[in-house]
Amino acid sequence: TLLILYFLSGKAYYSIGAYSALLAAGGLFWEDKLGKKSWFLAPFFLINFAVIPHGLPMLPIDQMQAYGIYMRDHFGMDAPLRWEDGSIRDLSQDYADMKGWEEMVAKVARFYHQLPSDQQEKTMIYAANYGQAGALTFYQKKYNLPQTYCFDSSFLLWVDKELQFEHQLAIETESIPESNYFGSIEFVGNPNTAYARQQHYIYYRTEPLMPLQPEWERIYYEVLEPWMGPRQ
């Protein structure tokens, strides 16, 4: 299984489900072979403590970054700092992935709640990827926000193909200052949080250039087609 994941460029954590059984089997094996002498293995387990902080969020993020840099520069331990794009950073991708989400939601909420109530009712919140949609859904009640819509991954299951709206508060993963569907675009901001991996570009789009509901439904079926086949 590990070889298949390796050659198909699978992510490291895809194999994590196997380790509970492997650790138990390994423990029983060494107990059977060494019995009471198994404490001789203790020094080998101490080596793991150099890696554990990368796998468990034990340290504050600034200390984790300092630790990662130190282990990389002094002991050549750069594997935990390698991101999906192959680059070696100062902080592990898992740590960086944990930062910046609530800051993004808070900025969206501040802008949304300063809109007139009649304008809020006609504004749809759209997220470009499932991470952003997940954060907006997780903090939805705390920040009193409406449902977020997203065409990425399983969030497609909750998209209302007959959604009616006139304005869009959009969270993109990159700068997209233009739109084929709206005549007016306001850049709300980019909450560039320290240490965060994901960038969020927030736009408020108004003045539709066409009836939006039919176009929204067309996009819905276009995204759905690879999974469900052509629209009947």
C-alpha positions as CSV (number, residue, x, y, z in Angstrom):
1,T,0.0,0.0,0.0
2,L,2.8,2.4,0.9
3,L,4.5,1.7,-2.5
4,I,1.3,2.4,-4.4
5,L,0.8,5.7,-2.5
6,Y,4.5,6.6,-3.2
7,F,4.4,6.0,-6.9
8,L,1.0,7.6,-7.4
9,S,2.1,10.7,-5.4
10,G,-0.4,10.1,-2.6
11,K,-0.2,12.2,0.5
12,A,1.6,10.9,3.5
13,Y,-1.5,10.8,5.8
14,Y,-3.4,8.5,3.4
15,S,-1.8,5.6,5.1
16,I,-2.5,6.6,8.6
17,G,-5.3,4.1,9.1
18,A,-2.8,1.2,9.0
19,Y,-0.7,2.4,11.9
20,S,-2.9,1.5,14.8
21,A,-2.7,-2.2,13.8
22,L,1.0,-2.0,12.9
23,L,2.0,-0.4,16.2
24,A,0.0,-3.0,18.2
25,A,1.5,-5.9,16.1
26,G,5.0,-4.4,16.5
27,G,4.6,-4.1,20.2
28,L,3.5,-7.7,20.6
29,F,6.4,-8.9,18.4
30,W,9.1,-7.2,20.5
31,E,7.4,-8.3,23.7
32,D,7.6,-11.9,22.5
33,K,11.2,-11.6,21.3
34,L,12.7,-9.6,24.2
35,G,10.3,-10.0,27.1
36,K,11.6,-8.0,30.1
37,K,14.6,-6.9,28.0
38,S,12.4,-4.8,25.8
39,W,13.4,-1.7,27.8
40,F,16.6,-1.8,25.7
41,L,14.6,-0.3,22.9
42,A,13.9,2.9,24.9
43,P,16.8,4.8,23.3
44,F,15.4,4.2,19.8
45,F,12.0,5.6,20.8
46,L,13.7,8.8,22.0
47,I,14.6,9.5,18.4
48,N,10.9,9.9,17.7
49,F,10.7,13.0,20.0
50,A,12.6,15.0,17.4
51,V,9.8,14.4,14.9
52,I,6.7,14.4,17.2
53,P,6.3,18.2,17.3
54,H,5.8,18.2,13.6
55,G,3.0,15.6,13.8
56,L,1.2,16.9,17.0
57,P,0.4,20.6,17.6
58,M,2.2,20.7,20.9
59,L,4.0,24.0,20.5
60,P,2.7,27.5,19.9
61,I,3.1,28.3,16.2
62,D,6.0,30.8,16.6
63,Q,8.0,28.2,18.7
64,M,7.1,25.5,16.2
65,Q,8.6,27.6,13.4
66,A,11.8,28.3,15.4
67,Y,12.0,24.6,16.2
68,G,11.6,23.6,12.5
69,I,14.2,26.0,11.3
70,Y,16.6,24.9,13.9
71,M,16.2,21.1,13.1
72,R,16.4,21.9,9.4
73,D,19.5,24.1,9.5
74,H,21.4,22.1,12.2
75,F,20.4,18.5,11.5
76,G,19.2,18.5,7.9
77,M,15.6,17.5,9.0
78,D,13.8,19.3,6.1
79,A,11.3,16.6,5.2
80,P,8.6,17.8,7.7
81,L,8.9,21.3,6.2
82,R,8.3,20.1,2.6
83,W,5.0,21.4,1.2
84,E,2.9,19.9,-1.5
85,D,4.5,22.1,-4.1
86,G,7.9,20.5,-3.2
87,S,9.3,23.7,-1.6
88,I,11.0,23.7,1.8
89,R,9.5,26.3,4.1
90,D,10.1,27.5,7.7
91,L,6.9,26.0,9.0
92,S,5.2,22.7,8.2
93,Q,2.2,22.8,5.9
94,D,-0.1,21.2,8.5
95,Y,0.6,24.0,10.9
96,A,0.2,26.7,8.2
97,D,-3.1,25.1,7.2
98,M,-4.5,25.8,10.6
99,K,-4.1,29.6,10.5
100,G,-6.1,32.4,9.0
101,W,-9.6,30.8,8.8
102,E,-11.5,32.7,11.5
103,E,-9.8,35.9,10.5
104,M,-11.2,35.4,7.0
105,V,-14.7,34.7,8.3
106,A,-14.6,37.7,10.6
107,K,-13.7,40.0,7.7
108,V,-16.5,38.6,5.6
109,A,-18.9,39.1,8.5
110,R,-17.9,42.7,9.1
111,F,-18.6,43.6,5.5
112,Y,-21.8,41.6,5.3
113,H,-23.3,43.1,8.4
114,Q,-22.6,46.7,7.4
115,L,-24.8,46.2,4.3
116,P,-28.4,47.5,4.4
117,S,-30.8,44.7,5.5
118,D,-32.6,44.6,2.1
119,Q,-29.2,44.3,0.4
120,Q,-28.1,41.4,2.7
121,E,-31.2,39.5,1.7
122,K,-30.2,39.6,-1.9
123,T,-26.5,38.8,-1.3
124,M,-25.2,35.3,-1.7
125,I,-21.9,34.2,-0.1
126,Y,-19.7,32.1,-2.4
127,A,-16.5,30.3,-1.6
128,A,-14.0,29.1,-4.2
129,N,-12.8,26.0,-2.3
130,Y,-14.0,23.6,0.4
131,G,-11.6,25.0,3.0
132,Q,-13.1,28.4,2.8
133,A,-16.6,27.1,2.7
134,G,-15.8,24.8,5.6
135,A,-14.6,27.7,7.7
136,L,-17.6,29.9,6.8
137,T,-19.9,27.0,7.7
138,F,-18.1,26.2,11.0
139,Y,-18.3,29.8,12.2
140,Q,-21.7,30.6,10.6
141,K,-23.7,30.8,13.9
142,K,-20.9,32.7,15.7
143,Y,-20.9,35.4,13.1
144,N,-24.6,35.3,12.2
145,L,-23.9,34.6,8.5
146,P,-26.2,33.0,5.9
147,Q,-25.3,29.7,4.2
148,T,-22.2,29.6,2.1
149,Y,-22.3,28.1,-1.4
150,C,-19.4,26.3,-3.0
151,F,-19.0,24.1,-6.0
152,D,-15.9,22.4,-4.6
153,S,-15.9,18.8,-3.4
154,S,-18.8,17.6,-1.3
155,F,-20.1,21.1,-0.9
156,L,-21.7,20.6,-4.3
157,L,-24.3,18.4,-2.5
158,W,-25.7,21.5,-0.7
159,V,-25.8,23.9,-3.6
160,D,-29.3,25.2,-4.4
161,K,-29.5,25.2,-8.2
162,E,-32.5,27.5,-8.1
163,L,-30.8,30.1,-5.8
164,Q,-32.1,33.6,-6.3
165,F,-29.6,36.5,-5.7
166,E,-28.6,39.9,-7.1
167,H,-25.2,40.4,-5.3
168,Q,-22.3,38.1,-4.5
169,L,-19.9,38.2,-1.6
170,A,-17.1,36.0,-3.0
171,I,-14.0,34.5,-1.4
172,E,-11.5,33.5,-4.0
173,T,-8.1,31.8,-3.6
174,E,-6.4,34.3,-6.0
175,S,-6.9,37.8,-7.2
176,I,-9.8,38.0,-9.6
177,P,-10.7,41.7,-10.1
178,E,-13.0,41.1,-13.0
179,S,-16.2,39.2,-13.6
180,N,-18.3,38.0,-16.6
181,Y,-21.5,38.3,-14.5
182,F,-21.3,41.6,-12.6
183,G,-20.6,45.1,-13.6
184,S,-19.4,46.4,-10.3
185,I,-16.7,44.8,-8.2
186,E,-15.5,46.0,-4.8
187,F,-12.3,44.5,-3.3
188,V,-13.1,43.9,0.3
189,G,-9.7,42.8,1.3
190,N,-7.1,40.1,1.8
191,P,-6.7,39.1,5.5
192,N,-3.1,38.0,5.1
193,T,-2.7,36.3,8.4
194,A,0.8,35.6,9.7
195,Y,1.9,32.0,9.2
196,A,-1.3,31.1,7.2
197,R,-0.9,29.0,4.0
198,Q,-4.2,29.9,2.3
199,Q,-4.8,33.3,0.8
200,H,-8.3,34.8,0.7
201,Y,-9.3,37.5,-1.7
202,I,-12.7,38.8,-0.8
203,Y,-14.9,40.7,-3.4
204,Y,-18.4,42.2,-3.3
205,R,-20.0,41.9,-6.8
206,T,-23.1,43.8,-7.8
207,E,-24.9,45.1,-10.9
208,P,-25.6,41.8,-12.7
209,L,-24.9,41.8,-16.4
210,M,-27.5,39.1,-17.1
211,P,-30.2,37.2,-15.2
212,L,-28.2,35.3,-12.6
213,Q,-30.4,32.4,-11.7
214,P,-30.4,30.6,-15.1
215,E,-26.6,31.1,-15.3
216,W,-26.1,29.8,-11.8
217,E,-28.2,26.7,-12.7
218,R,-26.1,26.2,-15.9
219,I,-22.9,26.3,-13.9
220,Y,-24.4,23.9,-11.4
221,Y,-25.1,21.3,-14.0
222,E,-21.8,21.9,-15.7
223,V,-19.9,21.1,-12.5
224,L,-22.2,18.2,-11.8
225,E,-21.9,16.6,-15.2
226,P,-18.5,14.7,-14.7
227,W,-20.1,13.0,-11.7
228,M,-23.7,12.4,-12.8
229,G,-23.5,12.5,-16.6
230,P,-25.2,14.9,-19.0
231,R,-28.3,16.7,-17.9
232,Q,-31.5,14.9,-19.0
